């Protein structure tokens, strides 16, 4: 019969083997020093590592609850780092594939868990403390990017959860809008104001420094490291080395039409004979009240899938259903890379080559804006331009070799999605994981038990 001492050695052996395998996975063999702590916990018992409770004797109920809470926090934190994490859909950018209120099971193992950049942080918060709304992490320890081996690699069409690349600098009074979009819009306002009063024709770039000063004056700004930037979920359209082009809202990857998701939708103008569409019809088509906008007294402006557009076109009071597609050459000034000469918009974009790790490109002032943020921000170089000469880390250059892989992401709700068309590439170190299934779905527009979308629970994310 196994005695108590033998049981302790067996437990120690099991935990030690698991710990050694995790250390090999992480690849930091200094962590093997932790075996001494494990040995003391199970065998020698020289140090009371759980100092908040008595090792021998009865503890109070409060201490027992505290001990259980500490264990739960540590266990869930480790699970969130290495295995999976919950993510709630806050915006309609992926409708109808994913709905506002869907809670996703996001696998960290799909592409390999990423070690935290800022390990000292308040548990279960992304970047903001509850109630007091302060910063939830500390910069005392900031670690470099490291990703562990995962089950696979990112593929075309994968839904991906990632840290928002343009979320490095945040205007705290307007966290829902990218800092860079705020600057672009402020610069556009300054340009329009001067054009109105002084009949000026200066380019938008001229107003950018003034816009930046105005934004920093009017907002409280916060810098966020990669792992503390807001989480987004989009679909991967382009992989490293691909070339993306969008023509009249159709997406081409390397010259081949990218297959549409059956739940993909875009905005349409729906004209009627003057009568309104029955609200029950909207309900059957899963068009929420917040999506039902009127362009005029007889024209609806609605996000629809292809199937929904065909269905609604057959209504007796509907006279026409037209896609709300921007014309080629109509510049949208907040579309990446914010270059007036390119005249890109959300429906007509590119061609744009996506950088791949180890690939070298020729660099000059004609293509610098496409890769400026990668060179300067994501890959941490000092970039300067003097005339036609580009300097990286004080050296004149004509080429650049990329240090990371990059991706191009788009939302399935094409006309209601802030995605790579607006802020560019997603670096590999921003990838969080892959959503596997919906474990809970809450409809904020419903009441009572109808708030819970039972039919979506445990639905696989496609």
HELIX and SHEET records of a PDB file:
HELIX    1   1 UNK A    4  UNK A   26  1                                  23    
HELIX    2   2 UNK A   29  UNK A   33  5                                   5    
HELIX    3   3 UNK A   34  UNK A   39  1                                   6    
HELIX    4   4 UNK A   40  UNK A   44  3                                   5    
HELIX    5   5 UNK A   61  UNK A   82  1                                  22    
HELIX    6   6 UNK A   92  UNK A   94  5                                   3    
HELIX    7   7 UNK A  165  UNK A  167  5                                   3    
HELIX    8   8 UNK A  172  UNK A  174  5                                   3    
HELIX    9   9 UNK A  179  UNK A  198  1                                  20    
HELIX   10  10 UNK A  205  UNK A  218  1                                  14    
HELIX   11  11 UNK A  226  UNK A  228  5                                   3    
HELIX   12  12 UNK A  279  UNK A  284  1                                   6    
HELIX   13  13 UNK A  289  UNK A  291  5                                   3    
HELIX   14  14 UNK A  306  UNK A  313  1                                   8    
HELIX   15  15 UNK A  368  UNK A  373  1                                   6    
HELIX   16  16 UNK A  374  UNK A  378  3                                   5    
HELIX   17  17 UNK A  420  UNK A  423  1                                   4    
HELIX   18  18 UNK A  428  UNK A  430  5                                   3    
HELIX   19  19 UNK A  448  UNK A  451  5                                   4    
HELIX   20  20 UNK A  454  UNK A  456  5                                   3    
SHEET    1   A 7 UNK A  84  UNK A  88  0                                        
SHEET    2   A 7 UNK A 102  UNK A 107 -1                                        
SHEET    3   A 7 UNK A 431  UNK A 441 -1                                        
SHEET    4   A 7 UNK A 159  UNK A 163 -1                                        
SHEET    5   A 7 UNK A 231  UNK A 238 -1                                        
SHEET    6   A 7 UNK A 406  UNK A 410 -1                                        
SHEET    7   A 7 UNK A 426  UNK A 427 -1                                        
SHEET    1   B 4 UNK A  84  UNK A  88  0                                        
SHEET    2   B 4 UNK A 102  UNK A 107 -1                                        
SHEET    3   B 4 UNK A 431  UNK A 441 -1                                        
SHEET    4   B 4 UNK A 459  UNK A 460 -1                                        
SHEET    1   C 2 UNK A 169  UNK A 171  0                                        
SHEET    2   C 2 UNK A 221  UNK A 223 -1                                        
SHEET    1   D 4 UNK A 256  UNK A 257  0                                        
SHEET    2   D 4 UNK A 250  UNK A 253 -1                                        
SHEET    3   D 4 UNK A 243  UNK A 247 -1                                        
SHEET    4   D 4 UNK A 349  UNK A 353 -1                                        
SHEET    1   E 4 UNK A 293  UNK A 294  0                                        
SHEET    2   E 4 UNK A 299  UNK A 305 -1                                        
SHEET    3   E 4 UNK A 265  UNK A 272 -1                                        
SHEET    4   E 4 UNK A 318  UNK A 323 -1                                        
SHEET    1   F 2 UNK A 360  UNK A 362  0                                        
SHEET    2   F 2 UNK A 399  UNK A 401 -1                                        
SHEET    1   G 3 UNK A 383  UNK A 386  0                                        
SHEET    2   G 3 UNK A 389  UNK A 392 -1                                        
SHEET    3   G 3 UNK A 395  UNK A 397 -1                                        
END                                                                             
